[in-house]
Amino acid sequence: MAIADSGRGKSKPAASTKSVSRSSMAGLQIPVSRITRYLRGGNYAQYISTGALVYLVTETLEPAGNTTRDNKKNRIMPRHIQPAMCNDEELSQLLCAFTIADDGLMPDIHTVLLPKKADKAKDDIHRQAS
């Protein structure tokens, strides 16, 4: 009697498996692998898990996309990401203190320090009458 496939000897050729990107597994259009590479290269943390990365990116870009749509634009720009992060309760605790370069937004300036528009109008009227 012959023992059927005892696990030794020649094995059957493995079925060809296609590689699936992490972006397609997560159902995202952004390149998850590229962002992971940038984060690892930046030495922000010793270990970076893919799940945490996908969560962070989707939680950041979803409100940024809503802000972009509200501004009637088609492309998410840095100026859309900063307010989206600060308006989200959880992301504001984590990332609101960071400044995004080239976001084009003015920093918070106290209203007391801003020039008053009503005073300018009165000064213009007095100058024209003189």
Backbone atoms as SQL, in Angstrom:
CREATE TABLE atoms (id INTEGER PRIMARY KEY, chain TEXT, resi INTEGER, resn TEXT, atom TEXT, x REAL, y REAL, z REAL);
INSERT INTO atoms VALUES
  (1, 'A', 1, 'MET', 'N', 0.818, -1.171, 0.000),
  (2, 'A', 1, 'MET', 'CA', 0.000, 0.000, 0.000),
  (3, 'A', 1, 'MET', 'C', 0.864, 1.237, 0.000),
  (4, 'A', 2, 'ALA', 'N', 0.421, 2.193, -0.766),
  (5, 'A', 2, 'ALA', 'CA', 1.154, 3.445, -0.869),
  (6, 'A', 2, 'ALA', 'C', 0.472, 4.498, 0.000),
  (7, 'A', 3, 'ILE', 'N', 1.276, 5.260, 0.660),
  (8, 'A', 3, 'ILE', 'CA', 0.736, 6.338, 1.494),
  (9, 'A', 3, 'ILE', 'C', 0.554, 7.552, 0.595),
  (10, 'A', 4, 'ALA', 'N', -0.607, 8.106, 0.649),
  (11, 'A', 4, 'ALA', 'CA', -0.924, 9.240, -0.222),
  (12, 'A', 4, 'ALA', 'C', -0.348, 10.527, 0.360),
  (13, 'A', 5, 'ASP', 'N', 0.591, 11.130, -0.353),
  (14, 'A', 5, 'ASP', 'CA', 1.166, 12.443, -0.055),
  (15, 'A', 5, 'ASP', 'C', 1.488, 12.623, 1.424),
  (16, 'A', 6, 'SER', 'N', 2.588, 12.063, 1.836),
  (17, 'A', 6, 'SER', 'CA', 2.983, 12.131, 3.238),
  (18, 'A', 6, 'SER', 'C', 3.650, 13.454, 3.584),
  (19, 'A', 7, 'GLY', 'N', 3.785, 14.344, 2.623),
  (20, 'A', 7, 'GLY', 'CA', 4.394, 15.630, 2.903),
  (21, 'A', 7, 'GLY', 'C', 5.850, 15.682, 2.519),
  (22, 'A', 8, 'ARG', 'N', 6.394, 14.571, 2.057),
  (23, 'A', 8, 'ARG', 'CA', 7.795, 14.544, 1.644),
  (24, 'A', 8, 'ARG', 'C', 7.854, 14.377, 0.147),
  (25, 'A', 9, 'GLY', 'N', 8.945, 14.776, -0.386),
  (26, 'A', 9, 'GLY', 'CA', 9.133, 14.593, -1.809),
  (27, 'A', 9, 'GLY', 'C', 8.640, 15.814, -2.583),
  (28, 'A', 10, 'LYS', 'N', 8.278, 15.574, -3.810),
  (29, 'A', 10, 'LYS', 'CA', 7.858, 16.666, -4.675),
  (30, 'A', 10, 'LYS', 'C', 6.483, 17.171, -4.240),
  (31, 'A', 11, 'SER', 'N', 6.369, 18.475, -4.251),
  (32, 'A', 11, 'SER', 'CA', 5.065, 19.052, -3.916),
  (33, 'A', 11, 'SER', 'C', 4.426, 19.591, -5.186),
  (34, 'A', 12, 'LYS', 'N', 3.153, 19.772, -5.112),
  (35, 'A', 12, 'LYS', 'CA', 2.431, 20.314, -6.257),
  (36, 'A', 12, 'LYS', 'C', 2.805, 21.780, -6.426),
  (37, 'A', 13, 'PRO', 'N', 2.858, 22.255, -7.644),
  (38, 'A', 13, 'PRO', 'CA', 3.196, 23.671, -7.833),
  (39, 'A', 13, 'PRO', 'C', 2.127, 24.561, -7.206),
  (40, 'A', 14, 'ALA', 'N', 2.592, 25.573, -6.517),
  (41, 'A', 14, 'ALA', 'CA', 1.667, 26.488, -5.838),
  (42, 'A', 14, 'ALA', 'C', 0.899, 27.288, -6.875),
  (43, 'A', 15, 'ALA', 'N', -0.326, 27.558, -6.539),
  (44, 'A', 15, 'ALA', 'CA', -1.147, 28.379, -7.434),
  (45, 'A', 15, 'ALA', 'C', -0.551, 29.778, -7.486),
  (46, 'A', 16, 'SER', 'N', -0.557, 30.364, -8.666),
  (47, 'A', 16, 'SER', 'CA', 0.019, 31.698, -8.811),
  (48, 'A', 16, 'SER', 'C', -0.865, 32.700, -8.069),
  (49, 'A', 17, 'THR', 'N', -0.239, 33.413, -7.152),
  (50, 'A', 17, 'THR', 'CA', -0.977, 34.407, -6.372),
  (51, 'A', 17, 'THR', 'C', -0.550, 35.792, -6.819),
  (52, 'A', 18, 'LYS', 'N', -1.532, 36.633, -7.039),
  (53, 'A', 18, 'LYS', 'CA', -1.238, 38.009, -7.404),
  (54, 'A', 18, 'LYS', 'C', -1.011, 38.819, -6.143),
  (55, 'A', 19, 'SER', 'N', -0.075, 39.728, -6.224),
  (56, 'A', 19, 'SER', 'CA', 0.157, 40.590, -5.071),
  (57, 'A', 19, 'SER', 'C', -0.935, 41.659, -5.035),
  (58, 'A', 20, 'VAL', 'N', -1.403, 41.917, -3.854),
  (59, 'A', 20, 'VAL', 'CA', -2.461, 42.906, -3.660),
  (60, 'A', 20, 'VAL', 'C', -1.872, 44.041, -2.841),
  (61, 'A', 21, 'SER', 'N', -2.017, 45.256, -3.320),
  (62, 'A', 21, 'SER', 'CA', -1.445, 46.392, -2.618),
  (63, 'A', 21, 'SER', 'C', -2.230, 46.676, -1.341),
  (64, 'A', 22, 'ARG', 'N', -1.545, 47.332, -0.410),
  (65, 'A', 22, 'ARG', 'CA', -2.202, 47.663, 0.846),
  (66, 'A', 22, 'ARG', 'C', -3.271, 48.719, 0.631),
  (67, 'A', 23, 'SER', 'N', -3.112, 49.543, -0.390),
  (68, 'A', 23, 'SER', 'CA', -4.132, 50.546, -0.698),
  (69, 'A', 23, 'SER', 'C', -5.423, 49.885, -1.140),
  (70, 'A', 24, 'SER', 'N', -5.319, 48.876, -2.003),
  (71, 'A', 24, 'SER', 'CA', -6.528, 48.214, -2.473),
  (72, 'A', 24, 'SER', 'C', -7.160, 47.374, -1.368),
  (73, 'A', 25, 'MET', 'N', -6.349, 46.812, -0.467),
  (74, 'A', 25, 'MET', 'CA', -6.914, 46.062, 0.655),
  (75, 'A', 25, 'MET', 'C', -7.713, 46.984, 1.577),
  (76, 'A', 26, 'ALA', 'N', -7.228, 48.211, 1.739),
  (77, 'A', 26, 'ALA', 'CA', -7.918, 49.163, 2.603),
  (78, 'A', 26, 'ALA', 'C', -9.038, 49.886, 1.867),
  (79, 'A', 27, 'GLY', 'N', -9.100, 49.734, 0.550),
  (80, 'A', 27, 'GLY', 'CA', -10.127, 50.418, -0.228),
  (81, 'A', 27, 'GLY', 'C', -9.841, 51.896, -0.408),
  (82, 'A', 28, 'LEU', 'N', -8.564, 52.261, -0.478),
  (83, 'A', 28, 'LEU', 'CA', -8.161, 53.661, -0.606),
  (84, 'A', 28, 'LEU', 'C', -7.516, 53.913, -1.959),
  (85, 'A', 29, 'GLN', 'N', -7.505, 55.162, -2.368),
  (86, 'A', 29, 'GLN', 'CA', -6.848, 55.560, -3.596),
  (87, 'A', 29, 'GLN', 'C', -5.428, 56.058, -3.354),
  (88, 'A', 30, 'ILE', 'N', -5.116, 56.406, -2.121),
  (89, 'A', 30, 'ILE', 'CA', -3.790, 56.942, -1.809),
  (90, 'A', 30, 'ILE', 'C', -2.791, 55.810, -1.644),
  (91, 'A', 31, 'PRO', 'N', -1.532, 56.041, -1.923),
  (92, 'A', 31, 'PRO', 'CA', -0.522, 54.979, -1.803),
  (93, 'A', 31, 'PRO', 'C', -0.093, 54.771, -0.352),
  (94, 'A', 32, 'VAL', 'N', -0.627, 53.753, 0.284),
  (95, 'A', 32, 'VAL', 'CA', -0.323, 53.464, 1.684),
  (96, 'A', 32, 'VAL', 'C', 1.159, 53.124, 1.856),
  (97, 'A', 33, 'SER', 'N', 1.710, 52.357, 0.941),
  (98, 'A', 33, 'SER', 'CA', 3.118, 51.961, 1.055),
  (99, 'A', 33, 'SER', 'C', 4.046, 53.160, 0.980),
  (100, 'A', 34, 'ARG', 'N', 3.728, 54.112, 0.129),
  (101, 'A', 34, 'ARG', 'CA', 4.583, 55.296, -0.010),
  (102, 'A', 34, 'ARG', 'C', 4.545, 56.140, 1.255),
  (103, 'A', 35, 'ILE', 'N', 3.370, 56.323, 1.833),
  (104, 'A', 35, 'ILE', 'CA', 3.258, 57.112, 3.059),
  (105, 'A', 35, 'ILE', 'C', 3.963, 56.396, 4.205),
  (106, 'A', 36, 'THR', 'N', 3.857, 55.083, 4.252),
  (107, 'A', 36, 'THR', 'CA', 4.575, 54.316, 5.267),
  (108, 'A', 36, 'THR', 'C', 6.075, 54.528, 5.128),
  (109, 'A', 37, 'ARG', 'N', 6.555, 54.502, 3.904),
  (110, 'A', 37, 'ARG', 'CA', 7.988, 54.702, 3.667),
  (111, 'A', 37, 'ARG', 'C', 8.431, 56.089, 4.130),
  (112, 'A', 38, 'TYR', 'N', 7.615, 57.121, 3.854),
  (113, 'A', 38, 'TYR', 'CA', 7.959, 58.473, 4.286),
  (114, 'A', 38, 'TYR', 'C', 7.963, 58.588, 5.811),
  (115, 'A', 39, 'LEU', 'N', 6.978, 57.960, 6.463),
  (116, 'A', 39, 'LEU', 'CA', 6.925, 58.024, 7.921),
  (117, 'A', 39, 'LEU', 'C', 8.097, 57.286, 8.553),
  (118, 'A', 40, 'ARG', 'N', 8.465, 56.159, 7.994),
  (119, 'A', 40, 'ARG', 'CA', 9.603, 55.420, 8.543),
  (120, 'A', 40, 'ARG', 'C', 10.903, 56.171, 8.298),
  (121, 'A', 41, 'GLY', 'N', 10.996, 56.825, 7.159),
  (122, 'A', 41, 'GLY', 'CA', 12.198, 57.600, 6.847),
  (123, 'A', 41, 'GLY', 'C', 12.331, 58.831, 7.713),
  (124, 'A', 42, 'GLY', 'N', 11.213, 59.345, 8.209),
  (125, 'A', 42, 'GLY', 'CA', 11.232, 60.538, 9.047),
  (126, 'A', 42, 'GLY', 'C', 11.562, 60.268, 10.497),
  (127, 'A', 43, 'ASN', 'N', 11.661, 58.990, 10.870),
  (128, 'A', 43, 'ASN', 'CA', 11.976, 58.591, 12.246),
  (129, 'A', 43, 'ASN', 'C', 11.031, 59.221, 13.267),
  (130, 'A', 44, 'TYR', 'N', 9.729, 59.177, 12.975),
  (131, 'A', 44, 'TYR', 'CA', 8.740, 59.699, 13.907),
  (132, 'A', 44, 'TYR', 'C', 8.443, 58.699, 15.010),
  (133, 'A', 45, 'ALA', 'N', 8.517, 57.413, 14.698),
  (134, 'A', 45, 'ALA', 'CA', 8.274, 56.371, 15.690),
  (135, 'A', 45, 'ALA', 'C', 9.117, 55.161, 15.328),
  (136, 'A', 46, 'GLN', 'N', 9.368, 54.326, 16.320),
  (137, 'A', 46, 'GLN', 'CA', 10.185, 53.145, 16.073),
  (138, 'A', 46, 'GLN', 'C', 9.417, 52.126, 15.242),
  (139, 'A', 47, 'TYR', 'N', 8.131, 51.931, 15.572),
  (140, 'A', 47, 'TYR', 'CA', 7.293, 50.996, 14.832),
  (141, 'A', 47, 'TYR', 'C', 6.055, 51.716, 14.318),
  (142, 'A', 48, 'ILE', 'N', 5.705, 51.449, 13.078),
  (143, 'A', 48, 'ILE', 'CA', 4.513, 52.042, 12.479),
  (144, 'A', 48, 'ILE', 'C', 3.706, 50.912, 11.876),
  (145, 'A', 49, 'SER', 'N', 2.506, 50.692, 12.392),
  (146, 'A', 49, 'SER', 'CA', 1.676, 49.620, 11.852),
  (147, 'A', 49, 'SER', 'C', 0.847, 50.149, 10.694),
  (148, 'A', 50, 'THR', 'N', 0.515, 49.266, 9.782),
  (149, 'A', 50, 'THR', 'CA', -0.256, 49.646, 8.613),
  (150, 'A', 50, 'THR', 'C', -1.668, 50.056, 9.002),
  (151, 'A', 51, 'GLY', 'N', -2.241, 49.366, 9.975),
  (152, 'A', 51, 'GLY', 'CA', -3.595, 49.702, 10.404),
  (153, 'A', 51, 'GLY', 'C', -3.687, 51.106, 10.966),
  (154, 'A', 52, 'ALA', 'N', -2.703, 51.488, 11.761),
  (155, 'A', 52, 'ALA', 'CA', -2.686, 52.836, 12.324),
  (156, 'A', 52, 'ALA', 'C', -2.507, 53.869, 11.226),
  (157, 'A', 53, 'LEU', 'N', -1.686, 53.551, 10.255),
  (158, 'A', 53, 'LEU', 'CA', -1.456, 54.466, 9.154),
  (159, 'A', 53, 'LEU', 'C', -2.727, 54.681, 8.340),
  (160, 'A', 54, 'VAL', 'N', -3.414, 53.608, 8.009),
  (161, 'A', 54, 'VAL', 'CA', -4.645, 53.715, 7.218),
  (162, 'A', 54, 'VAL', 'C', -5.692, 54.499, 7.986),
  (163, 'A', 55, 'TYR', 'N', -5.807, 54.242, 9.288),
  (164, 'A', 55, 'TYR', 'CA', -6.768, 54.965, 10.113),
  (165, 'A', 55, 'TYR', 'C', -6.455, 56.449, 10.135),
  (166, 'A', 56, 'LEU', 'N', -5.191, 56.801, 10.350),
  (167, 'A', 56, 'LEU', 'CA', -4.799, 58.203, 10.431),
  (168, 'A', 56, 'LEU', 'C', -5.064, 58.925, 9.119),
  (169, 'A', 57, 'VAL', 'N', -4.717, 58.296, 8.021),
  (170, 'A', 57, 'VAL', 'CA', -4.894, 58.940, 6.718),
  (171, 'A', 57, 'VAL', 'C', -6.375, 59.129, 6.393),
  (172, 'A', 58, 'THR', 'N', -7.181, 58.103, 6.636),
  (173, 'A', 58, 'THR', 'CA', -8.603, 58.244, 6.317),
  (174, 'A', 58, 'THR', 'C', -9.282, 59.240, 7.235),
  (175, 'A', 59, 'GLU', 'N', -8.912, 59.251, 8.521),
  (176, 'A', 59, 'GLU', 'CA', -9.513, 60.203, 9.448),
  (177, 'A', 59, 'GLU', 'C', -9.084, 61.637, 9.141),
  (178, 'A', 60, 'THR', 'N', -7.932, 61.810, 8.537),
  (179, 'A', 60, 'THR', 'CA', -7.462, 63.148, 8.191),
  (180, 'A', 60, 'THR', 'C', -8.038, 63.610, 6.864),
  (181, 'A', 61, 'LEU', 'N', -8.068, 62.730, 5.887),
  (182, 'A', 61, 'LEU', 'CA', -8.478, 63.142, 4.546),
  (183, 'A', 61, 'LEU', 'C', -9.989, 63.215, 4.348),
  (184, 'A', 62, 'GLU', 'N', -10.759, 62.496, 5.143),
  (185, 'A', 62, 'GLU', 'CA', -12.212, 62.572, 4.984),
  (186, 'A', 62, 'GLU', 'C', -12.738, 63.975, 5.299),
  (187, 'A', 63, 'PRO', 'N', -12.415, 64.568, 6.469),
  (188, 'A', 63, 'PRO', 'CA', -12.882, 65.940, 6.700),
  (189, 'A', 63, 'PRO', 'C', -12.215, 66.955, 5.777),
  (190, 'A', 64, 'ALA', 'N', -10.974, 66.681, 5.361),
  (191, 'A', 64, 'ALA', 'CA', -10.320, 67.590, 4.415),
  (192, 'A', 64, 'ALA', 'C', -11.037, 67.565, 3.071),
  (193, 'A', 65, 'GLY', 'N', -11.502, 66.394, 2.658),
  (194, 'A', 65, 'GLY', 'CA', -12.278, 66.295, 1.422),
  (195, 'A', 65, 'GLY', 'C', -13.600, 67.023, 1.525),
  (196, 'A', 66, 'ASN', 'N', -14.222, 66.959, 2.702),
  (197, 'A', 66, 'ASN', 'CA', -15.466, 67.706, 2.907),
  (198, 'A', 66, 'ASN', 'C', -15.223, 69.209, 2.843),
  (199, 'A', 67, 'THR', 'N', -14.122, 69.660, 3.437),
  (200, 'A', 67, 'THR', 'CA', -13.765, 71.080, 3.375),
  (201, 'A', 67, 'THR', 'C', -13.490, 71.503, 1.940),
  (202, 'A', 68, 'THR', 'N', -12.832, 70.638, 1.186),
  (203, 'A', 68, 'THR', 'CA', -12.537, 70.927, -0.216),
  (204, 'A', 68, 'THR', 'C', -13.823, 71.051, -1.013),
  (205, 'A', 69, 'ARG', 'N', -14.747, 70.147, -0.783),
  (206, 'A', 69, 'ARG', 'CA', -16.019, 70.187, -1.496),
  (207, 'A', 69, 'ARG', 'C', -16.819, 71.436, -1.122),
  (208, 'A', 70, 'ASP', 'N', -16.761, 71.846, 0.159),
  (209, 'A', 70, 'ASP', 'CA', -17.457, 73.054, 0.585),
  (210, 'A', 70, 'ASP', 'C', -16.892, 74.298, -0.080),
  (211, 'A', 71, 'ASN', 'N', -15.585, 74.287, -0.362),
  (212, 'A', 71, 'ASN', 'CA', -14.938, 75.422, -1.031),
  (213, 'A', 71, 'ASN', 'C', -15.019, 75.328, -2.551),
  (214, 'A', 72, 'LYS', 'N', -15.752, 74.342, -3.047),
  (215, 'A', 72, 'LYS', 'CA', -15.976, 74.137, -4.484),
  (216, 'A', 72, 'LYS', 'C', -14.670, 73.936, -5.248),
  (217, 'A', 73, 'LYS', 'N', -13.792, 73.121, -4.658),
  (218, 'A', 73, 'LYS', 'CA', -12.531, 72.766, -5.305),
  (219, 'A', 73, 'LYS', 'C', -12.527, 71.270, -5.570),
  (220, 'A', 74, 'ASN', 'N', -11.639, 70.833, -6.457),
  (221, 'A', 74, 'ASN', 'CA', -11.551, 69.426, -6.812),
  (222, 'A', 74, 'ASN', 'C', -10.346, 68.727, -6.210),
  (223, 'A', 75, 'ARG', 'N', -9.405, 69.472, -5.676),
  (224, 'A', 75, 'ARG', 'CA', -8.160, 68.896, -5.180),
  (225, 'A', 75, 'ARG', 'C', -7.940, 69.307, -3.728),
  (226, 'A', 76, 'ILE', 'N', -7.577, 68.326, -2.906),
  (227, 'A', 76, 'ILE', 'CA', -7.280, 68.623, -1.505),
  (228, 'A', 76, 'ILE', 'C', -5.912, 69.280, -1.441),
  (229, 'A', 77, 'MET', 'N', -5.867, 70.436, -0.804),
  (230, 'A', 77, 'MET', 'CA', -4.623, 71.184, -0.659),
  (231, 'A', 77, 'MET', 'C', -4.309, 71.327, 0.837),
  (232, 'A', 78, 'PRO', 'N', -3.091, 71.724, 1.183),
  (233, 'A', 78, 'PRO', 'CA', -2.750, 71.869, 2.601),
  (234, 'A', 78, 'PRO', 'C', -3.668, 72.814, 3.357),
  (235, 'A', 79, 'ARG', 'N', -4.204, 73.831, 2.697),
  (236, 'A', 79, 'ARG', 'CA', -5.095, 74.759, 3.381),
  (237, 'A', 79, 'ARG', 'C', -6.420, 74.119, 3.748),
  (238, 'A', 80, 'HIS', 'N', -6.763, 72.972, 3.164),
  (239, 'A', 80, 'HIS', 'CA', -7.980, 72.255, 3.521),
  (240, 'A', 80, 'HIS', 'C', -7.738, 71.262, 4.654),
  (241, 'A', 81, 'ILE', 'N', -6.500, 70.825, 4.813),
  (242, 'A', 81, 'ILE', 'CA', -6.187, 69.812, 5.820),
  (243, 'A', 81, 'ILE', 'C', -6.108, 70.417, 7.212),
  (244, 'A', 82, 'GLN', 'N', -5.497, 71.575, 7.354),
  (245, 'A', 82, 'GLN', 'CA', -5.301, 72.181, 8.677),
  (246, 'A', 82, 'GLN', 'C', -6.618, 72.446, 9.403),
  (247, 'A', 83, 'PRO', 'N', -7.602, 73.126, 8.808),
  (248, 'A', 83, 'PRO', 'CA', -8.848, 73.336, 9.562),
  (249, 'A', 83, 'PRO', 'C', -9.613, 72.041, 9.809),
  (250, 'A', 84, 'ALA', 'N', -9.488, 71.086, 8.901),
  (251, 'A', 84, 'ALA', 'CA', -10.175, 69.811, 9.100),
  (252, 'A', 84, 'ALA', 'C', -9.619, 69.091, 10.315),
  (253, 'A', 85, 'MET', 'N', -8.309, 69.152, 10.521),
  (254, 'A', 85, 'MET', 'CA', -7.706, 68.501, 11.681),
  (255, 'A', 85, 'MET', 'C', -8.086, 69.216, 12.964),
  (256, 'A', 86, 'CYS', 'N', -8.124, 70.529, 12.942),
  (257, 'A', 86, 'CYS', 'CA', -8.422, 71.280, 14.161),
  (258, 'A', 86, 'CYS', 'C', -9.894, 71.185, 14.538),
  (259, 'A', 87, 'ASN', 'N', -10.769, 70.968, 13.579),
  (260, 'A', 87, 'ASN', 'CA', -12.198, 70.860, 13.873),
  (261, 'A', 87, 'ASN', 'C', -12.585, 69.472, 14.370),
  (262, 'A', 88, 'ASP', 'N', -11.789, 68.457, 14.092),
  (263, 'A', 88, 'ASP', 'CA', -12.072, 67.112, 14.571),
  (264, 'A', 88, 'ASP', 'C', -11.604, 66.990, 16.015),
  (265, 'A', 89, 'GLU', 'N', -12.448, 66.410, 16.864),
  (266, 'A', 89, 'GLU', 'CA', -12.168, 66.356, 18.295),
  (267, 'A', 89, 'GLU', 'C', -10.913, 65.539, 18.620),
  (268, 'A', 90, 'GLU', 'N', -10.794, 64.358, 18.021),
  (269, 'A', 90, 'GLU', 'CA', -9.659, 63.490, 18.338),
  (270, 'A', 90, 'GLU', 'C', -8.384, 63.945, 17.651),
  (271, 'A', 91, 'LEU', 'N', -8.501, 64.361, 16.393),
  (272, 'A', 91, 'LEU', 'CA', -7.304, 64.793, 15.675),
  (273, 'A', 91, 'LEU', 'C', -6.755, 66.104, 16.227),
  (274, 'A', 92, 'SER', 'N', -7.630, 66.955, 16.759),
  (275, 'A', 92, 'SER', 'CA', -7.149, 68.220, 17.296),
  (276, 'A', 92, 'SER', 'C', -6.252, 67.987, 18.508),
  (277, 'A', 93, 'GLN', 'N', -6.569, 66.969, 19.310),
  (278, 'A', 93, 'GLN', 'CA', -5.709, 66.658, 20.450),
  (279, 'A', 93, 'GLN', 'C', -4.351, 66.149, 19.989),
  (280, 'A', 94, 'LEU', 'N', -4.347, 65.452, 18.861),
  (281, 'A', 94, 'LEU', 'CA', -3.114, 64.834, 18.386),
  (282, 'A', 94, 'LEU', 'C', -2.292, 65.764, 17.496),
  (283, 'A', 95, 'LEU', 'N', -2.951, 66.456, 16.583),
  (284, 'A', 95, 'LEU', 'CA', -2.211, 67.146, 15.519),
  (285, 'A', 95, 'LEU', 'C', -2.464, 68.643, 15.384),
  (286, 'A', 96, 'CYS', 'N', -3.342, 69.224, 16.165),
  (287, 'A', 96, 'CYS', 'CA', -3.678, 70.636, 15.948),
  (288, 'A', 96, 'CYS', 'C', -2.516, 71.574, 16.269),
  (289, 'A', 97, 'ALA', 'N', -1.601, 71.151, 17.119),
  (290, 'A', 97, 'ALA', 'CA', -0.468, 71.994, 17.474),
  (291, 'A', 97, 'ALA', 'C', 0.543, 72.097, 16.341),
  (292, 'A', 98, 'PHE', 'N', 0.484, 71.178, 15.381),
  (293, 'A', 98, 'PHE', 'CA', 1.420, 71.196, 14.264),
  (294, 'A', 98, 'PHE', 'C', 0.990, 72.219, 13.225),
  (295, 'A', 99, 'THR', 'N', 1.950, 72.795, 12.564),
  (296, 'A', 99, 'THR', 'CA', 1.680, 73.734, 11.485),
  (297, 'A', 99, 'THR', 'C', 2.018, 73.061, 10.178),
  (298, 'A', 100, 'ILE', 'N', 1.102, 73.132, 9.228),
  (299, 'A', 100, 'ILE', 'CA', 1.333, 72.556, 7.914),
  (300, 'A', 100, 'ILE', 'C', 1.902, 73.658, 7.028),
  (301, 'A', 101, 'ALA', 'N', 3.027, 73.380, 6.399),
  (302, 'A', 101, 'ALA', 'CA', 3.671, 74.369, 5.545),
  (303, 'A', 101, 'ALA', 'C', 2.805, 74.666, 4.330),
  (304, 'A', 102, 'ASP', 'N', 2.812, 75.902, 3.904),
  (305, 'A', 102, 'ASP', 'CA', 2.102, 76.367, 2.716),
  (306, 'A', 102, 'ASP', 'C', 0.596, 76.175, 2.805),
  (307, 'A', 103, 'ASP', 'N', 0.039, 76.258, 4.024),
  (308, 'A', 103, 'ASP', 'CA', -1.405, 76.103, 4.108),
  (309, 'A', 103, 'ASP', 'C', -2.121, 77.411, 3.796),
  (310, 'A', 104, 'GLY', 'N', -1.427, 78.536, 3.840),
  (311, 'A', 104, 'GLY', 'CA', -2.021, 79.800, 3.448),
  (312, 'A', 104, 'GLY', 'C', -2.987, 80.375, 4.456),
  (313, 'A', 105, 'LEU', 'N', -3.067, 79.823, 5.636),
  (314, 'A', 105, 'LEU', 'CA', -3.975, 80.315, 6.655),
  (315, 'A', 105, 'LEU', 'C', -3.229, 81.212, 7.626),
  (316, 'A', 106, 'MET', 'N', -3.909, 82.245, 8.073),
  (317, 'A', 106, 'MET', 'CA', -3.305, 83.143, 9.038),
  (318, 'A', 106, 'MET', 'C', -3.361, 82.502, 10.419),
  (319, 'A', 107, 'PRO', 'N', -2.352, 82.724, 11.222),
  (320, 'A', 107, 'PRO', 'CA', -2.411, 82.194, 12.584),
  (321, 'A', 107, 'PRO', 'C', -3.478, 82.942, 13.378),
  (322, 'A', 108, 'ASP', 'N', -3.845, 82.377, 14.516),
  (323, 'A', 108, 'ASP', 'CA', -4.856, 83.023, 15.350),
  (324, 'A', 108, 'ASP', 'C', -4.309, 84.332, 15.884),
  (325, 'A', 109, 'ILE', 'N', -4.975, 85.434, 15.528),
  (326, 'A', 109, 'ILE', 'CA', -4.590, 86.758, 16.001),
  (327, 'A', 109, 'ILE', 'C', -5.750, 87.283, 16.831),
  (328, 'A', 110, 'HIS', 'N', -5.456, 87.770, 18.013),
  (329, 'A', 110, 'HIS', 'CA', -6.513, 88.309, 18.856),
  (330, 'A', 110, 'HIS', 'C', -7.185, 89.485, 18.161),
  (331, 'A', 111, 'THR', 'N', -8.494, 89.571, 18.305),
  (332, 'A', 111, 'THR', 'CA', -9.244, 90.638, 17.634),
  (333, 'A', 111, 'THR', 'C', -8.862, 92.012, 18.158),
  (334, 'A', 112, 'VAL', 'N', -8.344, 92.095, 19.361),
  (335, 'A', 112, 'VAL', 'CA', -7.922, 93.374, 19.922),
  (336, 'A', 112, 'VAL', 'C', -6.750, 93.945, 19.124),
  (337, 'A', 113, 'LEU', 'N', -5.912, 93.058, 18.585),
  (338, 'A', 113, 'LEU', 'CA', -4.718, 93.510, 17.873),
  (339, 'A', 113, 'LEU', 'C', -4.998, 93.885, 16.422),
  (340, 'A', 114, 'LEU', 'N', -6.155, 93.486, 15.895),
  (341, 'A', 114, 'LEU', 'CA', -6.489, 93.804, 14.509),
  (342, 'A', 114, 'LEU', 'C', -6.963, 95.247, 14.395),
  (343, 'A', 115, 'PRO', 'N', -6.657, 95.910, 13.268),
  (344, 'A', 115, 'PRO', 'CA', -7.125, 97.295, 13.101),
  (345, 'A', 115, 'PRO', 'C', -8.644, 97.320, 12.958),
  (346, 'A', 116, 'LYS', 'N', -9.231, 98.379, 13.461),
  (347, 'A', 116, 'LYS', 'CA', -10.691, 98.515, 13.408),
  (348, 'A', 116, 'LYS', 'C', -11.078, 99.154, 12.087),
  (349, 'A', 117, 'LYS', 'N', -12.036, 98.562, 11.408),
  (350, 'A', 117, 'LYS', 'CA', -12.474, 99.074, 10.112),
  (351, 'A', 117, 'LYS', 'C', -13.341, 100.308, 10.261),
  (352, 'A', 118, 'ALA', 'N', -14.114, 100.415, 11.323),
  (353, 'A', 118, 'ALA', 'CA', -14.998, 101.567, 11.521),
  (354, 'A', 118, 'ALA', 'C', -14.179, 102.832, 11.727),
  (355, 'A', 119, 'ASP', 'N', -13.062, 102.740, 12.448),
  (356, 'A', 119, 'ASP', 'CA', -12.212, 103.903, 12.672),
  (357, 'A', 119, 'ASP', 'C', -11.598, 104.395, 11.369),
  (358, 'A', 120, 'LYS', 'N', -11.272, 103.507, 10.466),
  (359, 'A', 120, 'LYS', 'CA', -10.703, 103.900, 9.176),
  (360, 'A', 120, 'LYS', 'C', -11.720, 104.684, 8.364),
  (361, 'A', 121, 'ALA', 'N', -12.957, 104.243, 8.389),
  (362, 'A', 121, 'ALA', 'CA', -13.998, 104.933, 7.617),
  (363, 'A', 121, 'ALA', 'C', -14.207, 106.342, 8.153),
  (364, 'A', 122, 'LYS', 'N', -14.195, 106.524, 9.464),
  (365, 'A', 122, 'LYS', 'CA', -14.371, 107.860, 10.054),
  (366, 'A', 122, 'LYS', 'C', -13.193, 108.765, 9.690),
  (367, 'A', 123, 'ASP', 'N', -11.968, 108.226, 9.734),
  (368, 'A', 123, 'ASP', 'CA', -10.788, 109.018, 9.381),
  (369, 'A', 123, 'ASP', 'C', -10.837, 109.460, 7.927),
  (370, 'A', 124, 'ASP', 'N', -11.318, 108.598, 7.022),
  (371, 'A', 124, 'ASP', 'CA', -11.428, 108.949, 5.611),
  (372, 'A', 124, 'ASP', 'C', -12.434, 110.068, 5.420),
  (373, 'A', 125, 'ILE', 'N', -13.538, 110.039, 6.132),
  (374, 'A', 125, 'ILE', 'CA', -14.561, 111.081, 6.009),
  (375, 'A', 125, 'ILE', 'C', -14.011, 112.403, 6.498),
  (376, 'A', 126, 'HIS', 'N', -13.294, 112.424, 7.627),
  (377, 'A', 126, 'HIS', 'CA', -12.720, 113.646, 8.163),
  (378, 'A', 126, 'HIS', 'C', -11.645, 114.200, 7.227),
  (379, 'A', 127, 'ARG', 'N', -10.883, 113.364, 6.570),
  (380, 'A', 127, 'ARG', 'CA', -9.838, 113.830, 5.649),
  (381, 'A', 127, 'ARG', 'C', -10.448, 114.446, 4.404),
  (382, 'A', 128, 'GLN', 'N', -11.543, 113.891, 3.920),
  (383, 'A', 128, 'GLN', 'CA', -12.195, 114.446, 2.724),
  (384, 'A', 128, 'GLN', 'C', -12.850, 115.781, 3.034),
  (385, 'A', 129, 'ALA', 'N', -13.377, 115.955, 4.253),
  (386, 'A', 129, 'ALA', 'CA', -14.044, 117.206, 4.607),
  (387, 'A', 129, 'ALA', 'C', -13.018, 118.314, 4.815),
  (388, 'A', 130, 'SER', 'N', -11.807, 118.020, 5.174),
  (389, 'A', 130, 'SER', 'CA', -10.798, 119.061, 5.451),
  (390, 'A', 130, 'SER', 'C', -10.223, 119.660, 4.232);
